[in-house]
Amino acid sequence: MAANNRLKAARVLKGMTQLQLAEKVGTREIEISRIETGRANPDGETKQRIADALQKPTFELFNG
């Protein structure tokens, strides 16, 4: 599964909207959308904040 699909699946399983995730991460909703659709590649710090918000290891969401 592509990284963007893993991210979206994890977010949906947590019952979170893109806006809710963005607020937890400290970014904008459009940034989460861009990451999920593969139009943006977040830096390491943002990846870690997203993983923390979704309670997943970063490698599970972004590697492979």
Beta strands, then each sheet from edge to edge (+ up, - down):
end
